Amino acid sequence: MAGPESRPHVLVIGGGIGGFTTALACARRGMSVHVLERAPEIKEIGAGLQLGPNAGRLLGELGVLDSVLRTAVLPERFVILDAYTGREIYQARFGQALAERFGAPYTVMHRADLLDTLLQGSLATGLVTAFTGKEVVGVEQDARGATVTCADGSTHSADVVIGADGLRSAVRREVLDDSEPAVSRYAIYRGPGPRPEGVEDAVTLYAGDGLHLMQYPIQGGELLNRVASFRSDRGAPGSDTWATPEELFEKFADTCDPVREALHHLDLGKRWEQFDRKPTPGWAQGRVALLGDAAHPMRQYLAQGAGQAMEDAVALAAALADSPNDPVTALKEYEEIRFPRAAAVQRNTRFFGEMVHLGGVGAVLRDFAFSSLTADDYSLAEWLYGTGGAPAPQPPARLDFYTEGR
């Protein structure tokens, strides 16, 4: 445990992007860190990942941005197209213009590439150790520290325990007595594969009525990551009748040729569900705190899941470094700093998803509003990517985006 002149010892539960960003951020401030991962090996599930400039700045602060950029792609623009006609609705200039505006580039990459960079960067500090096959089944704490018990009978103690163990967090069950995550009726099919000739370096979103297709290059531009999503009303989410491949093709039957062609590159054997939670305080309980999806899971629409976990990690490390002999106060300060920001991103993620999936008159009004913006007008992104602390725009109060089934 920490002595009068020492930094706190940190135990991180979860060896994903949030967990190893936490490990790296704490180690760079002189703390020793143990990471416990439930899986038999440390690896990322999924394919493509987008990181906004807010996350890019943090990677720079942590000394790993150059490593990430070796395999990442820096898209030149973000473009929204009509899923049925292929007509361009809106574009935002990325590349150098966005990087200069917000202090870091917008990057797209394979999730595994980012995790490997964070893992290697953490281990290189000499202060981080990682253990696999460690499923946490209990957490206890007292005035001197916190201890976790694993399914294999082993126990691990530290000054603080950080639950970065995702949506179904075992640590969250120990510190918060709340409801199950909210499941969306929007299913996801993914399909990373070879990049066809002529596909530009762009994040491309085809928006339709209750559906969308997003694609962007990854792994140095050699692969194209595709993500198709649609609202299924057949059966319960997760059931055999819900969001089948047959329904996928039915929903997208009237879309334009590039969208329909992309469906044939999806992995139809794996259907992904979406979950999130209503913003809930109480992440920090004594010497135990939550981080990333364990604290504030969010939908995919603003591509901020990883970025918000990184913001958590850096804020947490700073709080612990500022109060090394009072970790309980440090964890409370961490939550006070991060909860309003993460809650705003959760809410606005839902809002953006609703907007993308509009049909009829709503889609016409959306398209008209977007068409009035210039490609270098970043005012709508200032709250998310900027450093000035501008308050986030909130969805209308009359809309409850956390009702079941959305």
C-alpha positions as CSV (number, residue, x, y, z in Angstrom):
1,M,0.0,0.0,0.0
2,A,1.0,3.6,-0.4
3,G,3.3,5.2,2.1
4,P,3.6,8.9,3.1
5,E,5.9,9.7,0.2
6,S,4.7,7.2,-2.3
7,R,2.1,7.2,-5.1
8,P,-1.0,5.0,-4.7
9,H,-0.9,1.4,-6.0
10,V,-3.7,1.0,-8.6
11,L,-5.5,-2.2,-9.5
12,V,-7.4,-2.0,-12.8
13,I,-10.1,-4.5,-13.6
14,G,-10.4,-4.9,-17.4
15,G,-7.6,-5.1,-20.0
16,G,-9.3,-3.2,-22.8
17,I,-8.7,0.3,-24.2
18,G,-10.0,2.0,-21.1
19,G,-8.1,-0.3,-18.8
20,F,-4.7,0.2,-20.5
21,T,-5.2,3.9,-21.0
22,T,-5.7,4.1,-17.2
23,A,-2.6,2.0,-16.6
24,L,-0.5,4.1,-18.9
25,A,-1.8,7.4,-17.5
26,C,-1.2,6.3,-13.9
27,A,2.3,4.8,-14.7
28,R,3.4,8.1,-16.4
29,R,2.6,9.8,-13.1
30,G,4.7,7.3,-11.1
31,M,2.1,4.9,-9.9
32,S,2.4,1.1,-10.0
33,V,-0.5,-0.6,-11.7
34,H,-1.7,-4.2,-11.9
35,V,-4.3,-5.0,-14.7
36,L,-6.5,-8.0,-14.3
37,E,-8.2,-9.3,-17.5
38,R,-10.9,-12.0,-17.4
39,A,-10.1,-13.4,-20.9
40,P,-7.3,-15.8,-21.5
41,E,-5.5,-13.3,-23.6
42,I,-5.5,-9.5,-24.1
43,K,-7.2,-8.7,-27.4
44,E,-9.9,-6.5,-28.8
45,I,-13.2,-7.7,-30.2
46,G,-14.5,-5.9,-33.2
47,A,-12.8,-4.0,-36.0
48,G,-12.9,-0.3,-36.8
49,L,-12.6,2.5,-34.3
50,Q,-12.9,6.2,-34.7
51,L,-11.1,8.7,-32.4
52,G,-11.9,12.4,-32.4
53,P,-9.4,15.1,-31.7
54,N,-10.3,15.0,-28.0
55,A,-8.9,11.5,-27.8
56,G,-6.0,12.3,-30.1
57,R,-4.8,15.1,-27.8
58,L,-4.7,12.6,-24.9
59,L,-2.8,10.0,-26.9
60,G,-0.2,12.8,-27.6
61,E,0.0,13.6,-23.9
62,L,0.5,9.9,-23.1
63,G,3.3,9.7,-25.7
64,V,1.8,7.1,-28.0
65,L,0.1,9.2,-30.7
66,D,3.0,8.6,-33.2
67,S,2.8,4.9,-32.7
68,V,-1.0,4.9,-33.3
69,L,-0.6,7.0,-36.5
70,R,1.7,4.3,-38.0
71,T,-1.3,2.2,-38.8
72,A,-4.2,4.7,-38.5
73,V,-5.8,6.6,-41.4
74,L,-6.4,10.3,-41.3
75,P,-9.6,10.8,-43.2
76,E,-9.9,14.0,-45.3
77,R,-13.5,14.5,-44.6
78,F,-16.7,13.3,-43.0
79,V,-19.7,13.0,-45.4
80,I,-23.4,12.2,-44.9
81,L,-25.2,10.9,-48.0
82,D,-28.8,10.0,-48.6
83,A,-29.0,6.2,-48.3
84,Y,-31.6,5.9,-51.1
85,T,-30.3,8.3,-53.7
86,G,-26.6,8.6,-52.8
87,R,-27.0,12.4,-52.8
88,E,-24.5,14.3,-50.6
89,I,-26.2,16.0,-47.7
90,Y,-23.3,17.4,-45.7
91,Q,-19.5,17.3,-45.5
92,A,-17.1,18.4,-42.9
93,R,-13.4,19.0,-43.6
94,F,-11.1,16.8,-41.6
95,G,-7.4,16.4,-42.3
96,Q,-5.1,19.3,-41.5
97,A,-7.9,21.8,-41.0
98,L,-9.5,19.9,-38.2
99,A,-6.2,19.0,-36.6
100,E,-5.2,22.7,-36.5
101,R,-8.5,23.7,-35.1
102,F,-8.6,21.2,-32.2
103,G,-5.0,20.3,-31.7
104,A,-5.0,16.7,-32.9
105,P,-6.3,14.8,-36.0
106,Y,-9.4,12.8,-36.5
107,T,-8.2,9.2,-36.8
108,V,-9.7,5.8,-37.8
109,M,-8.0,2.5,-37.1
110,H,-8.4,-1.1,-36.1
111,R,-9.3,-1.5,-32.5
112,A,-6.6,-4.1,-32.0
113,D,-3.9,-1.6,-33.2
114,L,-4.9,0.9,-30.6
115,L,-5.0,-1.7,-27.8
116,D,-1.6,-3.1,-28.7
117,T,-0.1,0.4,-28.7
118,L,-1.6,1.1,-25.2
119,L,-0.5,-2.3,-23.9
120,Q,3.1,-1.9,-25.1
121,G,3.3,1.7,-23.9
122,S,2.1,0.6,-20.5
123,L,4.5,-2.3,-20.2
124,A,7.4,-0.2,-21.3
125,T,7.0,2.1,-18.3
126,G,8.2,-0.8,-16.1
127,L,5.4,0.1,-13.6
128,V,2.5,-2.0,-15.2
129,T,1.9,-5.7,-14.9
130,A,-0.9,-7.5,-16.6
131,F,-2.6,-10.9,-15.7
132,T,-5.0,-12.8,-17.8
133,G,-7.6,-15.4,-16.9
134,K,-8.6,-13.3,-13.8
135,E,-12.4,-13.1,-13.5
136,V,-13.4,-10.9,-10.6
137,V,-16.2,-12.2,-8.4
138,G,-16.0,-9.9,-5.4
139,V,-14.7,-6.6,-4.2
140,E,-14.1,-5.5,-0.6
141,Q,-12.5,-2.4,0.9
142,D,-11.7,-0.9,4.2
143,A,-9.8,2.2,5.5
144,R,-6.5,0.8,4.3
145,G,-7.2,-0.4,0.8
146,A,-9.3,-2.6,-1.5
147,T,-9.2,-6.2,-2.4
148,V,-10.7,-8.2,-5.2
149,T,-11.3,-11.9,-5.3
150,C,-11.1,-13.9,-8.6
151,A,-12.9,-17.0,-9.6
152,D,-9.6,-19.0,-9.5
153,G,-9.4,-18.2,-5.7
154,S,-6.7,-15.6,-6.0
155,T,-6.9,-12.2,-4.3
156,H,-5.3,-8.9,-5.3
157,S,-5.0,-5.8,-3.1
158,A,-4.2,-2.2,-3.9
159,D,-4.9,1.3,-2.6
160,V,-7.7,1.7,-5.2
161,V,-9.6,-0.5,-7.5
162,I,-10.8,0.8,-10.9
163,G,-13.5,-1.1,-12.7
164,A,-12.8,-0.7,-16.4
165,D,-14.5,-4.0,-17.2
166,G,-17.1,-2.9,-19.6
167,L,-20.9,-3.0,-20.0
168,R,-21.4,-6.1,-17.8
169,S,-19.0,-4.8,-15.1
170,A,-18.5,-7.1,-12.1
171,V,-17.1,-4.1,-10.2
172,R,-20.2,-2.0,-11.0
173,R,-22.4,-4.7,-9.4
174,E,-20.4,-4.2,-6.2
175,V,-20.8,-0.4,-6.0
176,L,-24.1,0.4,-7.7
177,D,-27.4,-1.3,-7.3
178,D,-29.0,-0.3,-10.6
179,S,-31.0,-1.7,-13.4
180,E,-29.9,-3.7,-16.4
181,P,-28.4,-1.8,-19.4
182,A,-31.0,-0.5,-22.0
183,V,-30.9,-2.5,-25.2
184,S,-31.6,-0.9,-28.5
185,R,-33.8,-2.3,-31.3
186,Y,-31.1,-1.2,-33.8
187,A,-29.0,-4.2,-34.8
188,I,-25.5,-4.0,-36.1
189,Y,-23.7,-6.0,-38.8
190,R,-20.0,-5.4,-39.4
191,G,-17.7,-6.2,-42.3
192,P,-14.1,-5.2,-42.4
193,G,-12.5,-6.4,-45.6
194,P,-10.3,-5.4,-48.6
195,R,-10.7,-1.8,-49.6
196,P,-12.1,-1.5,-53.1
197,E,-10.3,0.7,-55.6
198,G,-11.6,4.3,-55.7
199,V,-12.9,4.4,-52.1
200,E,-11.7,7.8,-50.7
201,D,-10.1,8.5,-47.3
202,A,-13.3,9.6,-45.7
203,V,-15.7,8.6,-42.9
204,T,-18.9,8.1,-45.0
205,L,-22.3,7.8,-43.5
206,Y,-25.3,6.8,-45.6
207,A,-28.4,7.9,-43.6
208,G,-31.9,6.4,-44.1
209,D,-35.3,5.9,-42.5
210,G,-34.5,3.7,-39.6
211,L,-31.2,2.5,-41.0
212,H,-27.7,3.6,-41.8
213,L,-24.4,2.4,-43.3
214,M,-21.0,3.8,-42.2
215,Q,-17.7,3.0,-43.8
216,Y,-14.1,4.1,-43.5
217,P,-10.6,2.8,-44.2
218,I,-8.4,1.2,-41.5
219,Q,-5.0,-0.4,-41.1
220,G,-3.1,2.1,-43.2
221,G,-5.9,2.2,-45.7
222,E,-5.6,-1.4,-46.8
223,L,-8.9,-2.5,-45.3
224,L,-12.4,-0.9,-45.4
225,N,-14.5,-1.1,-42.2
226,R,-18.2,-1.3,-42.9
227,V,-21.0,-1.0,-40.3
228,A,-24.7,-1.5,-41.2
229,S,-27.5,-0.8,-38.7
230,F,-31.2,-1.0,-38.8
231,R,-34.2,-1.0,-36.5
232,S,-35.8,-4.4,-36.3
233,D,-39.4,-4.8,-34.9
234,R,-39.4,-8.6,-35.2
235,G,-39.1,-10.4,-31.9
236,A,-37.1,-9.3,-28.9
237,P,-33.5,-8.0,-29.3
238,G,-31.1,-10.9,-29.1
239,S,-33.8,-13.5,-30.1
240,D,-33.5,-15.8,-33.2
241,T,-36.2,-13.9,-35.0
242,W,-34.8,-10.4,-34.4
243,A,-32.8,-8.6,-37.0
244,T,-32.0,-11.6,-39.2
245,P,-29.8,-11.3,-42.3
246,E,-33.0,-11.7,-44.3
247,E,-34.5,-8.7,-42.6
248,L,-31.3,-6.8,-43.2
249,F,-31.6,-7.2,-46.9
250,E,-35.3,-6.4,-46.8
251,K,-34.7,-3.1,-44.9
252,F,-32.0,-2.0,-47.3
253,A,-33.8,-3.1,-50.5
254,D,-34.5,0.4,-51.7
255,T,-31.1,1.9,-50.9
256,C,-28.7,3.0,-53.6
257,D,-26.2,0.7,-55.4
258,P,-23.1,1.4,-53.2
259,V,-25.1,0.7,-50.0
260,R,-26.6,-2.6,-51.3
261,E,-23.2,-3.7,-52.6
262,A,-21.7,-3.1,-49.2
263,L,-24.1,-5.5,-47.6
264,H,-22.5,-8.4,-49.4
265,H,-19.2,-7.7,-47.5
266,L,-20.7,-7.9,-44.1
267,D,-20.2,-10.8,-41.7
268,L,-23.8,-12.1,-41.6
269,G,-22.9,-14.8,-39.1
270,K,-22.4,-12.2,-36.3
271,R,-25.1,-9.8,-35.3
272,W,-24.3,-7.2,-32.6
273,E,-26.7,-5.7,-30.1
274,Q,-26.4,-2.1,-28.8
275,F,-26.6,-1.2,-25.1
276,D,-26.3,1.9,-23.0
277,R,-27.4,3.3,-19.7
278,K,-29.2,6.4,-18.4
279,P,-26.5,8.6,-16.9
280,T,-26.1,7.5,-13.3
281,P,-23.9,9.1,-10.6
282,G,-22.1,7.0,-8.0
283,W,-19.1,5.8,-9.9
284,A,-16.8,6.4,-7.0
285,Q,-17.5,4.6,-3.8
286,G,-14.7,4.9,-1.3
287,R,-11.6,3.3,-2.8
288,V,-13.4,1.8,-5.8
289,A,-14.4,3.7,-9.0
290,L,-15.8,2.9,-12.4
291,L,-14.4,4.0,-15.8
292,G,-15.4,3.8,-19.4
293,D,-18.3,1.6,-20.3
294,A,-18.6,0.3,-16.8
295,A,-19.5,3.9,-15.7
296,H,-21.2,5.3,-18.8
297,P,-21.9,3.0,-21.7
298,M,-23.1,4.8,-24.8
299,R,-24.3,4.0,-28.3
300,Q,-22.0,4.3,-31.3
301,Y,-23.4,7.4,-33.0
302,L,-20.9,10.0,-31.9
303,A,-18.0,7.5,-32.0
304,Q,-17.0,8.5,-28.4
305,G,-17.0,5.3,-26.4
306,A,-13.2,4.9,-26.5
307,G,-12.6,8.7,-26.4
308,Q,-14.6,9.1,-23.2
309,A,-12.9,6.2,-21.5
310,M,-9.6,7.9,-22.4
311,E,-10.8,11.2,-20.9
312,D,-11.8,9.2,-17.8
313,A,-8.3,7.6,-17.5
314,V,-6.4,10.8,-17.8
315,A,-8.7,12.6,-15.3
316,L,-8.4,9.7,-12.9
317,A,-4.6,9.6,-13.0
318,A,-4.4,13.4,-12.5
319,A,-6.8,13.2,-9.5
320,L,-4.8,10.4,-7.8
321,A,-1.5,12.2,-8.5
322,D,-2.8,15.4,-6.9
323,S,-4.0,13.6,-3.8
324,P,-1.7,10.6,-3.4
325,N,-2.4,10.1,0.3
326,D,-6.2,10.6,0.0
327,P,-7.4,8.3,-2.7
328,V,-11.0,8.4,-1.5
329,T,-11.1,12.2,-2.1
330,A,-9.3,11.8,-5.4
331,L,-11.8,9.3,-6.7
332,K,-14.7,11.6,-5.7
333,E,-13.0,14.5,-7.5
334,Y,-12.6,12.3,-10.6
335,E,-16.3,11.6,-10.7
336,E,-17.2,15.2,-10.1
337,I,-15.1,16.3,-13.0
338,R,-16.1,13.5,-15.4
339,F,-19.8,12.8,-14.7
340,P,-21.3,16.0,-16.3
341,R,-19.2,15.6,-19.4
342,A,-19.8,11.9,-19.9
343,A,-23.5,12.3,-19.2
344,A,-23.8,15.0,-21.9
345,V,-22.0,12.7,-24.4
346,Q,-24.4,9.8,-23.6
347,R,-27.4,12.0,-24.1
348,N,-26.2,13.6,-27.3
349,T,-25.2,10.3,-28.7
350,R,-28.8,9.1,-28.5
351,F,-29.9,12.4,-30.0
352,F,-27.6,12.1,-33.0
353,G,-28.8,8.6,-33.6
354,E,-32.4,9.7,-33.7
355,M,-31.5,12.4,-36.1
356,V,-29.5,10.1,-38.5
357,H,-32.4,7.7,-38.7
358,L,-35.2,10.2,-39.5
359,G,-37.5,9.6,-42.4
360,G,-40.2,11.7,-44.1
361,V,-40.5,15.3,-43.1
362,G,-38.0,15.0,-40.4
363,A,-35.3,13.9,-42.9
364,V,-36.1,16.8,-45.2
365,L,-35.7,19.3,-42.4
366,R,-32.5,17.6,-41.2
367,D,-31.0,17.7,-44.7
368,F,-32.0,21.3,-45.1
369,A,-30.3,22.3,-41.8
370,F,-27.1,20.4,-42.7
371,S,-26.9,21.9,-46.2
372,S,-26.6,25.4,-44.6
373,L,-23.3,24.5,-42.9
374,T,-20.0,25.0,-44.6
375,A,-17.3,22.3,-44.6
376,D,-15.1,24.2,-42.3
377,D,-17.8,25.2,-39.8
378,Y,-16.9,23.3,-36.7
379,S,-19.3,25.1,-34.3
380,L,-21.4,22.0,-33.8
381,A,-18.3,20.0,-32.7
382,E,-16.8,22.6,-30.4
383,W,-18.4,21.2,-27.3
384,L,-17.2,17.7,-28.1
385,Y,-13.7,18.2,-29.5
386,G,-12.7,21.6,-28.2
387,T,-10.8,22.5,-25.0
388,G,-12.8,25.6,-24.0
389,G,-15.3,23.8,-21.8
390,A,-18.3,25.0,-23.7
391,P,-21.5,23.3,-22.4
392,A,-22.9,20.5,-24.6
393,P,-26.2,21.2,-26.4
394,Q,-28.9,19.1,-24.8
395,P,-31.7,17.2,-26.5
396,P,-35.1,18.7,-26.0
397,A,-36.4,17.9,-22.5
398,R,-39.7,16.6,-23.8
399,L,-37.9,13.7,-25.5
400,D,-37.0,10.8,-23.2
401,F,-34.2,9.0,-25.0
402,Y,-33.9,6.3,-22.4
403,T,-37.3,4.7,-22.8
404,E,-37.1,1.0,-23.6
405,G,-36.8,-0.1,-27.2
406,R,-35.3,2.9,-28.9
